[in-house]
Amino acid sequence: MQLTIRLLRETDGRWIADIPELPGVTVYGASPEEATLKAKALALRVVAEEIEHGEMPPGPETLRFSIAA
């Protein structure tokens, strides 16, 4: 599973990171690095919940993160 992290800087200096492949995964951070780490952590929680509730197909899965340019 390939997940894309999109970063955007707000006018107040905060950074927003979201992952379009996982609706609702949007976080704020003081820096791009902080926002990226928070987005990855939340994405892993969401994927874990989907696995626990049988919402993901069975089988080995690799998660990859990329940063959108």
CHARMM-style PDB file with segment names, atoms N, HN, CA, C and O in Angstrom:
ATOM      1  N   MET     1       0.855  -1.169   0.000  1.00  0.00      PROA
ATOM      2  CA  MET     1       0.000   0.000   0.000  1.00  0.00      PROA
ATOM      3  C   MET     1       0.903   1.235   0.000  1.00  0.00      PROA
ATOM      4  O   MET     1       1.752   1.403   0.875  1.00  0.00      PROA
ATOM      5  N   GLN     2       0.706   2.066  -0.970  1.00  0.00      PROA
ATOM      6  HN  GLN     2       0.016   1.929  -1.681  1.00  0.00      PROA
ATOM      7  CA  GLN     2       1.464   3.316  -1.083  1.00  0.00      PROA
ATOM      8  C   GLN     2       0.609   4.458  -0.542  1.00  0.00      PROA
ATOM      9  O   GLN     2      -0.512   4.680  -0.998  1.00  0.00      PROA
ATOM     10  N   LEU     3       1.155   5.178   0.434  1.00  0.00      PROA
ATOM     11  HN  LEU     3       2.066   4.998   0.805  1.00  0.00      PROA
ATOM     12  CA  LEU     3       0.452   6.313   1.023  1.00  0.00      PROA
ATOM     13  C   LEU     3       1.243   7.581   0.740  1.00  0.00      PROA
ATOM     14  O   LEU     3       2.460   7.617   0.926  1.00  0.00      PROA
ATOM     15  N   THR     4       0.557   8.609   0.293  1.00  0.00      PROA
ATOM     16  HN  THR     4      -0.431   8.580   0.142  1.00  0.00      PROA
ATOM     17  CA  THR     4       1.191   9.875  -0.046  1.00  0.00      PROA
ATOM     18  C   THR     4       0.909  10.902   1.037  1.00  0.00      PROA
ATOM     19  O   THR     4      -0.239  11.109   1.432  1.00  0.00      PROA
ATOM     20  N   ILE     5       1.961  11.535   1.509  1.00  0.00      PROA
ATOM     21  HN  ILE     5       2.893  11.367   1.189  1.00  0.00      PROA
ATOM     22  CA  ILE     5       1.804  12.597   2.499  1.00  0.00      PROA
ATOM     23  C   ILE     5       1.920  13.938   1.777  1.00  0.00      PROA
ATOM     24  O   ILE     5       2.949  14.256   1.182  1.00  0.00      PROA
ATOM     25  N   ARG     6       0.844  14.711   1.844  1.00  0.00      PROA
ATOM     26  HN  ARG     6       0.008  14.453   2.328  1.00  0.00      PROA
ATOM     27  CA  ARG     6       0.856  16.056   1.246  1.00  0.00      PROA
ATOM     28  C   ARG     6       1.085  17.066   2.356  1.00  0.00      PROA
ATOM     29  O   ARG     6       0.444  17.014   3.405  1.00  0.00      PROA
ATOM     30  N   LEU     7       2.003  17.979   2.113  1.00  0.00      PROA
ATOM     31  HN  LEU     7       2.524  18.022   1.260  1.00  0.00      PROA
ATOM     32  CA  LEU     7       2.324  19.020   3.091  1.00  0.00      PROA
ATOM     33  C   LEU     7       1.927  20.384   2.563  1.00  0.00      PROA
ATOM     34  O   LEU     7       2.112  20.687   1.385  1.00  0.00      PROA
ATOM     35  N   LEU     8       1.382  21.200   3.445  1.00  0.00      PROA
ATOM     36  HN  LEU     8       1.231  20.954   4.402  1.00  0.00      PROA
ATOM     37  CA  LEU     8       0.979  22.553   3.090  1.00  0.00      PROA
ATOM     38  C   LEU     8       1.268  23.452   4.283  1.00  0.00      PROA
ATOM     39  O   LEU     8       0.976  23.093   5.424  1.00  0.00      PROA
ATOM     40  N   ARG     9       1.842  24.618   4.018  1.00  0.00      PROA
ATOM     41  HN  ARG     9       2.079  24.909   3.091  1.00  0.00      PROA
ATOM     42  CA  ARG     9       2.126  25.557   5.101  1.00  0.00      PROA
ATOM     43  C   ARG     9       0.993  26.571   5.207  1.00  0.00      PROA
ATOM     44  O   ARG     9       0.603  27.195   4.221  1.00  0.00      PROA
ATOM     45  N   GLU    10       0.477  26.720   6.413  1.00  0.00      PROA
ATOM     46  HN  GLU    10       0.794  26.212   7.215  1.00  0.00      PROA
ATOM     47  CA  GLU    10      -0.573  27.694   6.685  1.00  0.00      PROA
ATOM     48  C   GLU    10       0.041  29.094   6.792  1.00  0.00      PROA
ATOM     49  O   GLU    10       1.252  29.232   6.961  1.00  0.00      PROA
ATOM     50  N   THR    11      -0.783  30.114   6.696  1.00  0.00      PROA
ATOM     51  HN  THR    11      -1.767  30.002   6.559  1.00  0.00      PROA
ATOM     52  CA  THR    11      -0.293  31.486   6.794  1.00  0.00      PROA
ATOM     53  C   THR    11       0.250  31.808   8.181  1.00  0.00      PROA
ATOM     54  O   THR    11       1.069  32.715   8.332  1.00  0.00      PROA
ATOM     55  N   ASP    12      -0.205  31.062   9.203  1.00  0.00      PROA
ATOM     56  HN  ASP    12      -0.870  30.325   9.080  1.00  0.00      PROA
ATOM     57  CA  ASP    12       0.298  31.291  10.563  1.00  0.00      PROA
ATOM     58  C   ASP    12       1.584  30.522  10.853  1.00  0.00      PROA
ATOM     59  O   ASP    12       2.085  30.562  11.977  1.00  0.00      PROA
ATOM     60  N   GLY    13       2.128  29.819   9.852  1.00  0.00      PROA
ATOM     61  HN  GLY    13       1.721  29.787   8.938  1.00  0.00      PROA
ATOM     62  CA  GLY    13       3.391  29.109  10.003  1.00  0.00      PROA
ATOM     63  C   GLY    13       3.263  27.631  10.315  1.00  0.00      PROA
ATOM     64  O   GLY    13       4.239  26.889  10.201  1.00  0.00      PROA
ATOM     65  N   ARG    14       2.061  27.184  10.714  1.00  0.00      PROA
ATOM     66  HN  ARG    14       1.268  27.787  10.807  1.00  0.00      PROA
ATOM     67  CA  ARG    14       1.880  25.754  10.986  1.00  0.00      PROA
ATOM     68  C   ARG    14       1.904  24.967   9.687  1.00  0.00      PROA
ATOM     69  O   ARG    14       1.641  25.506   8.612  1.00  0.00      PROA
ATOM     70  N   TRP    15       2.220  23.697   9.801  1.00  0.00      PROA
ATOM     71  HN  TRP    15       2.433  23.259  10.674  1.00  0.00      PROA
ATOM     72  CA  TRP    15       2.208  22.801   8.651  1.00  0.00      PROA
ATOM     73  C   TRP    15       1.056  21.817   8.779  1.00  0.00      PROA
ATOM     74  O   TRP    15       0.781  21.300   9.862  1.00  0.00      PROA
ATOM     75  N   ILE    16       0.388  21.567   7.664  1.00  0.00      PROA
ATOM     76  HN  ILE    16       0.611  21.987   6.784  1.00  0.00      PROA
ATOM     77  CA  ILE    16      -0.670  20.562   7.588  1.00  0.00      PROA
ATOM     78  C   ILE    16      -0.123  19.403   6.775  1.00  0.00      PROA
ATOM     79  O   ILE    16       0.492  19.600   5.727  1.00  0.00      PROA
ATOM     80  N   ALA    17      -0.350  18.199   7.264  1.00  0.00      PROA
ATOM     81  HN  ALA    17      -0.850  18.038   8.115  1.00  0.00      PROA
ATOM     82  CA  ALA    17      -0.013  16.993   6.507  1.00  0.00      PROA
ATOM     83  C   ALA    17      -1.276  16.160   6.403  1.00  0.00      PROA
ATOM     84  O   ALA    17      -1.974  15.945   7.394  1.00  0.00      PROA
ATOM     85  N   ASP    18      -1.564  15.694   5.201  1.00  0.00      PROA
ATOM     86  HN  ASP    18      -0.998  15.868   4.396  1.00  0.00      PROA
ATOM     87  CA  ASP    18      -2.696  14.798   5.046  1.00  0.00      PROA
ATOM     88  C   ASP    18      -2.310  13.654   4.121  1.00  0.00      PROA
ATOM     89  O   ASP    18      -1.363  13.744   3.341  1.00  0.00      PROA
ATOM     90  N   ILE    19      -3.079  12.576   4.236  1.00  0.00      PROA
ATOM     91  HN  ILE    19      -3.848  12.503   4.871  1.00  0.00      PROA
ATOM     92  CA  ILE    19      -2.862  11.393   3.412  1.00  0.00      PROA
ATOM     93  C   ILE    19      -4.164  11.139   2.657  1.00  0.00      PROA
ATOM     94  O   ILE    19      -5.129  10.639   3.234  1.00  0.00      PROA
ATOM     95  N   PRO    20      -4.194  11.481   1.370  1.00  0.00      PROA
ATOM     96  CA  PRO    20      -5.443  11.384   0.602  1.00  0.00      PROA
ATOM     97  C   PRO    20      -6.024   9.974   0.531  1.00  0.00      PROA
ATOM     98  O   PRO    20      -7.240   9.817   0.420  1.00  0.00      PROA
ATOM     99  N   GLU    21      -5.180   8.949   0.593  1.00  0.00      PROA
ATOM    100  HN  GLU    21      -4.192   9.077   0.683  1.00  0.00      PROA
ATOM    101  CA  GLU    21      -5.665   7.574   0.503  1.00  0.00      PROA
ATOM    102  C   GLU    21      -6.410   7.135   1.757  1.00  0.00      PROA
ATOM    103  O   GLU    21      -7.114   6.125   1.735  1.00  0.00      PROA
ATOM    104  N   LEU    22      -6.263   7.879   2.847  1.00  0.00      PROA
ATOM    105  HN  LEU    22      -5.691   8.699   2.864  1.00  0.00      PROA
ATOM    106  CA  LEU    22      -6.951   7.560   4.100  1.00  0.00      PROA
ATOM    107  C   LEU    22      -7.748   8.783   4.552  1.00  0.00      PROA
ATOM    108  O   LEU    22      -7.213   9.642   5.253  1.00  0.00      PROA
ATOM    109  N   PRO    23      -9.013   8.869   4.162  1.00  0.00      PROA
ATOM    110  CA  PRO    23      -9.825  10.022   4.547  1.00  0.00      PROA
ATOM    111  C   PRO    23      -9.796  10.250   6.055  1.00  0.00      PROA
ATOM    112  O   PRO    23      -9.900   9.313   6.848  1.00  0.00      PROA
ATOM    113  N   GLY    24      -9.654  11.509   6.425  1.00  0.00      PROA
ATOM    114  HN  GLY    24      -9.570  12.269   5.781  1.00  0.00      PROA
ATOM    115  CA  GLY    24      -9.632  11.867   7.834  1.00  0.00      PROA
ATOM    116  C   GLY    24      -8.243  11.939   8.438  1.00  0.00      PROA
ATOM    117  O   GLY    24      -8.084  12.393   9.572  1.00  0.00      PROA
ATOM    118  N   VAL    25      -7.230  11.495   7.696  1.00  0.00      PROA
ATOM    119  HN  VAL    25      -7.359  11.127   6.776  1.00  0.00      PROA
ATOM    120  CA  VAL    25      -5.864  11.565   8.216  1.00  0.00      PROA
ATOM    121  C   VAL    25      -5.285  12.920   7.831  1.00  0.00      PROA
ATOM    122  O   VAL    25      -4.671  13.079   6.777  1.00  0.00      PROA
ATOM    123  N   THR    26      -5.495  13.876   8.702  1.00  0.00      PROA
ATOM    124  HN  THR    26      -5.994  13.746   9.559  1.00  0.00      PROA
ATOM    125  CA  THR    26      -5.003  15.238   8.541  1.00  0.00      PROA
ATOM    126  C   THR    26      -4.505  15.709   9.899  1.00  0.00      PROA
ATOM    127  O   THR    26      -5.214  15.610  10.900  1.00  0.00      PROA
ATOM    128  N   VAL    27      -3.278  16.223   9.926  1.00  0.00      PROA
ATOM    129  HN  VAL    27      -2.702  16.304   9.112  1.00  0.00      PROA
ATOM    130  CA  VAL    27      -2.676  16.642  11.195  1.00  0.00      PROA
ATOM    131  C   VAL    27      -1.950  17.970  11.008  1.00  0.00      PROA
ATOM    132  O   VAL    27      -1.651  18.380   9.887  1.00  0.00      PROA
ATOM    133  N   TYR    28      -1.676  18.628  12.123  1.00  0.00      PROA
ATOM    134  HN  TYR    28      -1.919  18.294  13.034  1.00  0.00      PROA
ATOM    135  CA  TYR    28      -0.891  19.861  12.136  1.00  0.00      PROA
ATOM    136  C   TYR    28       0.425  19.608  12.841  1.00  0.00      PROA
ATOM    137  O   TYR    28       0.514  18.758  13.727  1.00  0.00      PROA
ATOM    138  N   GLY    29       1.454  20.357  12.439  1.00  0.00      PROA
ATOM    139  HN  GLY    29       1.382  21.047  11.719  1.00  0.00      PROA
ATOM    140  CA  GLY    29       2.741  20.300  13.111  1.00  0.00      PROA
ATOM    141  C   GLY    29       3.431  21.647  13.022  1.00  0.00      PROA
ATOM    142  O   GLY    29       3.105  22.471  12.167  1.00  0.00      PROA
ATOM    143  N   ALA    30       4.386  21.862  13.909  1.00  0.00      PROA
ATOM    144  HN  ALA    30       4.651  21.192  14.603  1.00  0.00      PROA
ATOM    145  CA  ALA    30       5.136  23.118  13.912  1.00  0.00      PROA
ATOM    146  C   ALA    30       6.166  23.160  12.787  1.00  0.00      PROA
ATOM    147  O   ALA    30       6.625  24.236  12.404  1.00  0.00      PROA
ATOM    148  N   SER    31       6.527  21.998  12.260  1.00  0.00      PROA
ATOM    149  HN  SER    31       6.154  21.124  12.571  1.00  0.00      PROA
ATOM    150  CA  SER    31       7.500  21.908  11.173  1.00  0.00      PROA
ATOM    151  C   SER    31       7.032  20.825  10.206  1.00  0.00      PROA
ATOM    152  O   SER    31       6.163  20.025  10.553  1.00  0.00      PROA
ATOM    153  N   PRO    32       7.593  20.785   9.002  1.00  0.00      PROA
ATOM    154  CA  PRO    32       7.205  19.718   8.074  1.00  0.00      PROA
ATOM    155  C   PRO    32       7.540  18.338   8.639  1.00  0.00      PROA
ATOM    156  O   PRO    32       6.797  17.380   8.427  1.00  0.00      PROA
ATOM    157  N   GLU    33       8.654  18.241   9.354  1.00  0.00      PROA
ATOM    158  HN  GLU    33       9.258  19.020   9.526  1.00  0.00      PROA
ATOM    159  CA  GLU    33       9.050  16.957   9.935  1.00  0.00      PROA
ATOM    160  C   GLU    33       8.054  16.492  10.991  1.00  0.00      PROA
ATOM    161  O   GLU    33       7.670  15.323  11.021  1.00  0.00      PROA
ATOM    162  N   GLU    34       7.639  17.416  11.859  1.00  0.00      PROA
ATOM    163  HN  GLU    34       7.952  18.365  11.835  1.00  0.00      PROA
ATOM    164  CA  GLU    34       6.671  17.064  12.902  1.00  0.00      PROA
ATOM    165  C   GLU    34       5.335  16.654  12.279  1.00  0.00      PROA
ATOM    166  O   GLU    34       4.738  15.661  12.693  1.00  0.00      PROA
ATOM    167  N   ALA    35       4.871  17.403  11.299  1.00  0.00      PROA
ATOM    168  HN  ALA    35       5.357  18.210  10.962  1.00  0.00      PROA
ATOM    169  CA  ALA    35       3.604  17.073  10.639  1.00  0.00      PROA
ATOM    170  C   ALA    35       3.695  15.716   9.945  1.00  0.00      PROA
ATOM    171  O   ALA    35       2.742  14.937   9.980  1.00  0.00      PROA
ATOM    172  N   THR    36       4.828  15.430   9.319  1.00  0.00      PROA
ATOM    173  HN  THR    36       5.602  16.063   9.291  1.00  0.00      PROA
ATOM    174  CA  THR    36       5.019  14.148   8.641  1.00  0.00      PROA
ATOM    175  C   THR    36       4.981  12.997   9.639  1.00  0.00      PROA
ATOM    176  O   THR    36       4.316  11.990   9.397  1.00  0.00      PROA
ATOM    177  N   LEU    37       5.685  13.134  10.754  1.00  0.00      PROA
ATOM    178  HN  LEU    37       6.225  13.952  10.951  1.00  0.00      PROA
ATOM    179  CA  LEU    37       5.688  12.081  11.772  1.00  0.00      PROA
ATOM    180  C   LEU    37       4.293  11.841  12.336  1.00  0.00      PROA
ATOM    181  O   LEU    37       3.885  10.696  12.533  1.00  0.00      PROA
ATOM    182  N   LYS    38       3.571  12.914  12.593  1.00  0.00      PROA
ATOM    183  HN  LYS    38       3.902  13.844  12.434  1.00  0.00      PROA
ATOM    184  CA  LYS    38       2.207  12.785  13.121  1.00  0.00      PROA
ATOM    185  C   LYS    38       1.284  12.108  12.107  1.00  0.00      PROA
ATOM    186  O   LYS    38       0.442  11.291  12.481  1.00  0.00      PROA
ATOM    187  N   ALA    39       1.441  12.446  10.822  1.00  0.00      PROA
ATOM    188  HN  ALA    39       2.124  13.109  10.518  1.00  0.00      PROA
ATOM    189  CA  ALA    39       0.613  11.834   9.776  1.00  0.00      PROA
ATOM    190  C   ALA    39       0.899  10.339   9.665  1.00  0.00      PROA
ATOM    191  O   ALA    39      -0.025   9.539   9.520  1.00  0.00      PROA
ATOM    192  N   LYS    40       2.177   9.959   9.732  1.00  0.00      PROA
ATOM    193  HN  LYS    40       2.928  10.609   9.849  1.00  0.00      PROA
ATOM    194  CA  LYS    40       2.528   8.536   9.682  1.00  0.00      PROA
ATOM    195  C   LYS    40       1.936   7.788  10.871  1.00  0.00      PROA
ATOM    196  O   LYS    40       1.384   6.700  10.706  1.00  0.00      PROA
ATOM    197  N   ALA    41       2.045   8.358  12.059  1.00  0.00      PROA
ATOM    198  HN  ALA    41       2.494   9.242  12.194  1.00  0.00      PROA
ATOM    199  CA  ALA    41       1.521   7.704  13.266  1.00  0.00      PROA
ATOM    200  C   ALA    41       0.008   7.516  13.166  1.00  0.00      PROA
ATOM    201  O   ALA    41      -0.509   6.444  13.480  1.00  0.00      PROA
ATOM    202  N   LEU    42      -0.696   8.554  12.730  1.00  0.00      PROA
ATOM    203  HN  LEU    42      -0.276   9.424  12.475  1.00  0.00      PROA
ATOM    204  CA  LEU    42      -2.149   8.447  12.606  1.00  0.00      PROA
ATOM    205  C   LEU    42      -2.527   7.445  11.515  1.00  0.00      PROA
ATOM    206  O   LEU    42      -3.480   6.684  11.683  1.00  0.00      PROA
ATOM    207  N   ALA    43      -1.803   7.435  10.413  1.00  0.00      PROA
ATOM    208  HN  ALA    43      -1.029   8.052  10.277  1.00  0.00      PROA
ATOM    209  CA  ALA    43      -2.079   6.482   9.335  1.00  0.00      PROA
ATOM    210  C   ALA    43      -1.933   5.050   9.833  1.00  0.00      PROA
ATOM    211  O   ALA    43      -2.752   4.192   9.502  1.00  0.00      PROA
ATOM    212  N   LEU    44      -0.904   4.787  10.622  1.00  0.00      PROA
ATOM    213  HN  LEU    44      -0.239   5.484  10.891  1.00  0.00      PROA
ATOM    214  CA  LEU    44      -0.715   3.441  11.157  1.00  0.00      PROA
ATOM    215  C   LEU    44      -1.857   3.051  12.086  1.00  0.00      PROA
ATOM    216  O   LEU    44      -2.289   1.898  12.091  1.00  0.00      PROA
ATOM    217  N   ARG    45      -2.350   4.011  12.874  1.00  0.00      PROA
ATOM    218  HN  ARG    45      -1.999   4.948  12.870  1.00  0.00      PROA
ATOM    219  CA  ARG    45      -3.497   3.722  13.741  1.00  0.00      PROA
ATOM    220  C   ARG    45      -4.745   3.386  12.920  1.00  0.00      PROA
ATOM    221  O   ARG    45      -5.477   2.450  13.240  1.00  0.00      PROA
ATOM    222  N   VAL    46      -4.975   4.159  11.862  1.00  0.00      PROA
ATOM    223  HN  VAL    46      -4.380   4.920  11.602  1.00  0.00      PROA
ATOM    224  CA  VAL    46      -6.149   3.933  11.012  1.00  0.00      PROA
ATOM    225  C   VAL    46      -6.065   2.570  10.337  1.00  0.00      PROA
ATOM    226  O   VAL    46      -7.046   1.827  10.305  1.00  0.00      PROA
ATOM    227  N   VAL    47      -4.894   2.242   9.798  1.00  0.00      PROA
ATOM    228  HN  VAL    47      -4.097   2.845   9.824  1.00  0.00      PROA
ATOM    229  CA  VAL    47      -4.716   0.952   9.134  1.00  0.00      PROA
ATOM    230  C   VAL    47      -4.904  -0.188  10.142  1.00  0.00      PROA
ATOM    231  O   VAL    47      -5.528  -1.199   9.820  1.00  0.00      PROA
ATOM    232  N   ALA    48      -4.371  -0.034  11.352  1.00  0.00      PROA
ATOM    233  HN  ALA    48      -3.864   0.788  11.614  1.00  0.00      PROA
ATOM    234  CA  ALA    48      -4.541  -1.063  12.381  1.00  0.00      PROA
ATOM    235  C   ALA    48      -6.022  -1.274  12.705  1.00  0.00      PROA
ATOM    236  O   ALA    48      -6.472  -2.410  12.850  1.00  0.00      PROA
ATOM    237  N   GLU    49      -6.768  -0.189  12.816  1.00  0.00      PROA
ATOM    238  HN  GLU    49      -6.402   0.734  12.698  1.00  0.00      PROA
ATOM    239  CA  GLU    49      -8.209  -0.293  13.075  1.00  0.00      PROA
ATOM    240  C   GLU    49      -8.919  -1.029  11.939  1.00  0.00      PROA
ATOM    241  O   GLU    49      -9.788  -1.866  12.181  1.00  0.00      PROA
ATOM    242  N   GLU    50      -8.545  -0.714  10.704  1.00  0.00      PROA
ATOM    243  HN  GLU    50      -7.839  -0.034  10.507  1.00  0.00      PROA
ATOM    244  CA  GLU    50      -9.165  -1.378   9.554  1.00  0.00      PROA
ATOM    245  C   GLU    50      -8.862  -2.875   9.568  1.00  0.00      PROA
ATOM    246  O   GLU    50      -9.732  -3.686   9.249  1.00  0.00      PROA
ATOM    247  N   ILE    51      -7.646  -3.242   9.931  1.00  0.00      PROA
ATOM    248  HN  ILE    51      -6.939  -2.584  10.190  1.00  0.00      PROA
ATOM    249  CA  ILE    51      -7.283  -4.653  10.016  1.00  0.00      PROA
ATOM    250  C   ILE    51      -8.100  -5.333  11.115  1.00  0.00      PROA
ATOM    251  O   ILE    51      -8.653  -6.412  10.900  1.00  0.00      PROA
ATOM    252  N   GLU    52      -8.177  -4.708  12.288  1.00  0.00      PROA
ATOM    253  HN  GLU    52      -7.728  -3.831  12.462  1.00  0.00      PROA
ATOM    254  CA  GLU    52      -8.911  -5.286  13.411  1.00  0.00      PROA
ATOM    255  C   GLU    52     -10.385  -5.495  13.101  1.00  0.00      PROA
ATOM    256  O   GLU    52     -10.997  -6.445  13.589  1.00  0.00      PROA
ATOM    257  N   HSD    53     -10.957  -4.609  12.290  1.00  0.00      PROA
ATOM    258  HN  HSD    53     -10.460  -3.837  11.894  1.00  0.00      PROA
ATOM    259  CA  HSD    53     -12.385  -4.701  11.971  1.00  0.00      PROA
ATOM    260  C   HSD    53     -12.655  -5.434  10.653  1.00  0.00      PROA
ATOM    261  O   HSD    53     -13.784  -5.432  10.161  1.00  0.00      PROA
ATOM    262  N   GLY    54     -11.626  -6.056  10.084  1.00  0.00      PROA
ATOM    263  HN  GLY    54     -10.709  -6.057  10.483  1.00  0.00      PROA
ATOM    264  CA  GLY    54     -11.801  -6.827   8.862  1.00  0.00      PROA
ATOM    265  C   GLY    54     -12.091  -5.995   7.634  1.00  0.00      PROA
ATOM    266  O   GLY    54     -12.651  -6.503   6.662  1.00  0.00      PROA
ATOM    267  N   GLU    55     -11.721  -4.725   7.656  1.00  0.00      PROA
ATOM    268  HN  GLU    55     -11.266  -4.313   8.446  1.00  0.00      PROA
ATOM    269  CA  GLU    55     -11.997  -3.842   6.528  1.00  0.00      PROA
ATOM    270  C   GLU    55     -10.875  -3.843   5.487  1.00  0.00      PROA
ATOM    271  O   GLU    55     -10.998  -3.205   4.441  1.00  0.00      PROA
ATOM    272  N   MET    56      -9.787  -4.553   5.768  1.00  0.00      PROA
ATOM    273  HN  MET    56      -9.687  -5.071   6.618  1.00  0.00      PROA
ATOM    274  CA  MET    56      -8.681  -4.673   4.817  1.00  0.00      PROA
ATOM    275  C   MET    56      -8.605  -6.114   4.356  1.00  0.00      PROA
ATOM    276  O   MET    56      -8.855  -7.032   5.137  1.00  0.00      PROA
ATOM    277  N   PRO    57      -8.261  -6.320   3.098  1.00  0.00      PROA
ATOM    278  CA  PRO    57      -8.136  -7.699   2.627  1.00  0.00      PROA
ATOM    279  C   PRO    57      -7.002  -8.419   3.350  1.00  0.00      PROA
ATOM    280  O   PRO    57      -6.001  -7.793   3.700  1.00  0.00      PROA
ATOM    281  N   PRO    58      -7.141  -9.721   3.579  1.00  0.00      PROA
ATOM    282  CA  PRO    58      -6.087 -10.463   4.253  1.00  0.00      PROA
ATOM    283  C   PRO    58      -4.851 -10.595   3.379  1.00  0.00      PROA
ATOM    284  O   PRO    58      -4.902 -10.403   2.164  1.00  0.00      PROA
ATOM    285  N   GLY    59      -3.765 -10.921   4.010  1.00  0.00      PROA
ATOM    286  HN  GLY    59      -3.724 -11.077   4.997  1.00  0.00      PROA
ATOM    287  CA  GLY    59      -2.525 -11.143   3.280  1.00  0.00      PROA
ATOM    288  C   GLY    59      -1.458 -10.167   3.704  1.00  0.00      PROA
ATOM    289  O   GLY    59      -1.743  -9.152   4.339  1.00  0.00      PROA
ATOM    290  N   PRO    60      -0.229 -10.479   3.349  1.00  0.00      PROA
ATOM    291  CA  PRO    60       0.872  -9.578   3.710  1.00  0.00      PROA
ATOM    292  C   PRO    60       0.732  -8.246   2.996  1.00  0.00      PROA
ATOM    293  O   PRO    60       0.358  -8.185   1.824  1.00  0.00      PROA
ATOM    294  N   GLU    61       1.025  -7.229   3.689  1.00  0.00      PROA
ATOM    295  HN  GLU    61       1.329  -7.278   4.641  1.00  0.00      PROA
ATOM    296  CA  GLU    61       0.887  -5.874   3.142  1.00  0.00      PROA
ATOM    297  C   GLU    61       2.098  -5.056   3.577  1.00  0.00      PROA
ATOM    298  O   GLU    61       2.532  -5.129   4.726  1.00  0.00      PROA
ATOM    299  N   THR    62       2.621  -4.297   2.664  1.00  0.00      PROA
ATOM    300  HN  THR    62       2.268  -4.238   1.731  1.00  0.00      PROA
ATOM    301  CA  THR    62       3.723  -3.396   2.968  1.00  0.00      PROA
ATOM    302  C   THR    62       3.203  -1.975   2.853  1.00  0.00      PROA
ATOM    303  O   THR    62       2.556  -1.622   1.867  1.00  0.00      PROA
ATOM    304  N   LEU    63       3.484  -1.166   3.856  1.00  0.00      PROA
ATOM    305  HN  LEU    63       4.009  -1.453   4.657  1.00  0.00      PROA
ATOM    306  CA  LEU    63       3.113   0.248   3.807  1.00  0.00      PROA
ATOM    307  C   LEU    63       4.328   1.048   3.385  1.00  0.00      PROA
ATOM    308  O   LEU    63       5.418   0.874   3.931  1.00  0.00      PROA
ATOM    309  N   ARG    64       4.139   1.919   2.418  1.00  0.00      PROA
ATOM    310  HN  ARG    64       3.254   2.060   1.975  1.00  0.00      PROA
ATOM    311  CA  ARG    64       5.190   2.826   1.986  1.00  0.00      PROA
ATOM    312  C   ARG    64       4.642   4.239   2.024  1.00  0.00      PROA
ATOM    313  O   ARG    64       3.508   4.495   1.620  1.00  0.00      PROA
ATOM    314  N   PHE    65       5.455   5.139   2.510  1.00  0.00      PROA
ATOM    315  HN  PHE    65       6.376   4.931   2.839  1.00  0.00      PROA
ATOM    316  CA  PHE    65       5.067   6.544   2.557  1.00  0.00      PROA
ATOM    317  C   PHE    65       5.921   7.315   1.560  1.00  0.00      PROA
ATOM    318  O   PHE    65       7.121   7.067   1.444  1.00  0.00      PROA
ATOM    319  N   SER    66       5.315   8.236   0.851  1.00  0.00      PROA
ATOM    320  HN  SER    66       4.340   8.438   0.945  1.00  0.00      PROA
ATOM    321  CA  SER    66       6.062   9.158   0.007  1.00  0.00      PROA
ATOM    322  C   SER    66       5.562  10.561   0.281  1.00  0.00      PROA
ATOM    323  O   SER    66       4.407  10.760   0.655  1.00  0.00      PROA
ATOM    324  N   ILE    67       6.429  11.520   0.094  1.00  0.00      PROA
ATOM    325  HN  ILE    67       7.368  11.358  -0.210  1.00  0.00      PROA
ATOM    326  CA  ILE    67       6.069  12.912   0.294  1.00  0.00      PROA
ATOM    327  C   ILE    67       5.750  13.529  -1.066  1.00  0.00      PROA
ATOM    328  O   ILE    67       6.562  13.468  -1.989  1.00  0.00      PROA
ATOM    329  N   ALA    68       4.567  14.120  -1.183  1.00  0.00      PROA
ATOM    330  HN  ALA    68       3.907  14.170  -0.433  1.00  0.00      PROA
ATOM    331  CA  ALA    68       4.170  14.768  -2.440  1.00  0.00      PROA
ATOM    332  C   ALA    68       4.977  16.047  -2.622  1.00  0.00      PROA
ATOM    333  O   ALA    68       5.158  16.823  -1.684  1.00  0.00      PROA
ATOM    334  N   ALA    69       5.444  16.246  -3.812  1.00  0.00      PROA
ATOM    335  HN  ALA    69       5.297  15.615  -4.574  1.00  0.00      PROA
ATOM    336  CA  ALA    69       6.243  17.447  -4.108  1.00  0.00      PROA
ATOM    337  C   ALA    69       5.351  18.590  -4.490  1.00  0.00      PROA
ATOM    338  OT1 ALA    69       5.838  19.685  -4.774  1.00  0.00      PROA
TER     339      ALA     69
END
